[in-house]
Amino acid sequence: MPITTDFRRGSDFRAFVQTSIAEREKPREADGAIPRALRALNGAGVKARLEAGAASLLARRPQFSLRQRLTEELATAQAAFSSLALRLLPKPKAEEPRVEPRQIALERAEAELRARRAQARRQDGEVARPTAEVARIQTAKPISSGAAPSGAASWAAKLAREYREDFHPVATAGKPEIAAPEEAPTAAASAANAAFAVGKAFWRASLFIRPVFGFLLAHSAPIIKLAAVGLAILAAAGFLAQWPQNVASPEVAEAPAPVDAKPAPRRASWVEISRPFHLYDLAAPLFVDQKFAYAARRHATGGGREDFLTFGEFAGKSPFLRLTIYRHGFEKLAEPAFFVDMARRGAAIGVSLGRADVPETTATRLGDFETAAMTLLKGRATRENCRGFRFSVAPPGLTMAGFACGAGDNPVSGGDFACLIDRLDLVSAGDDKALRDFFAAAQARGALGCAEPSPAKRRPK
């Protein structure tokens, strides 16, 4: 009857209660992927297919026993794998036969001979003879084959024959018995037997596995969905299991770095400029015909620029000049002592200081330079007519330093150096107004030690 709440009679209320209880106790099936998959498995009739396959097999072979066949196949496979394992495993080393000394072997043979004599006496029913009689019998002459031997002679001849034929201590002492080699199957034969046994077992099992594969192919969609849902559940469970470890706690301090960890590579302070623009030029008649090289680099963080002008070569007797012009940036500067600074700048070009005089002040149109006569060495080459110099001015932030060596054995004096530096000019300053004003003021002061260089003597850019 339909469910209603209009109870006009007592029977209506009882019917309502009974219907509610039945509806509550009725099992409800959730319409999801898993119930659909289970219903598909039940509807496909896997069990019926397996039973049908077994029945057809039994119909073709009434005496077929699945349990017996599986036992035989497993025994065959086990025997094949055992043979393969015995072939592949390393064989234990055979124990070397124990070789006894000749004297010990002879004593053992004599003891066994006496035991055989005593056994022969007991078998013939004779009593033990005295030792002298035994010796006499052993030394008796051999009996001819024509005469009939007596009892004692027959007994002695029998023992002698057994000694010669069955036991000879001299010939057999110390020789080990050689066992006949057993013909073991080769590794290839064992592997072939094992492969054949495994293939035969799989072929037998395929009679029952093929219906299962057919069902899987026919109902692949719900099975794939079921597998995807299971994998998702496993992934979520693994993530939740690792959740306390994935969440970083602010109270936990960072783990210290391992002791043997390699430090991170340091960033280079200076960056080489591949094709630098020439900001400076030195038109000196002494270096017009010398080899010229111009290089520059810039500080990676401070922005300062350092230009290198090199005239001539250090080896030989030709004039040589190494001039470094450093325009300061925002980087931190170091102010070492004069000789320390000269040694560092010489090491940069592979030159070492041999001897140096006390530094003196040399006036130029750019300012007062700190110079000193010194001897420079590079490998086997030695130049004793060189002068080191350094100049630093704060307002524009400019530092000049280097080495100058004269031609031949002529030394570079303070006046020669002042005339050389007075010929240094600024080619381009770009947006650097302070540097441009510094060289403009020096140009206005004029040369102190020599005349102004002619435009024709300037080196082309």
Helices and strands as residue ranges (DSSP letters): H 10-25, H 33-44, H 46-60, H 66-88, H 102-124, H 131-138, H 151-165, H 169-172, H 187-218, H 220-241, H 243-246, E 270-272, E 280-282, G 285-287, E 292-299, E 305-311, E 320-327, H 338-348, E 352-356, E 360-363, E 368-378, E 381-393, E 398-405, H 414-422, E 424-426, H 433-445, G 455-457
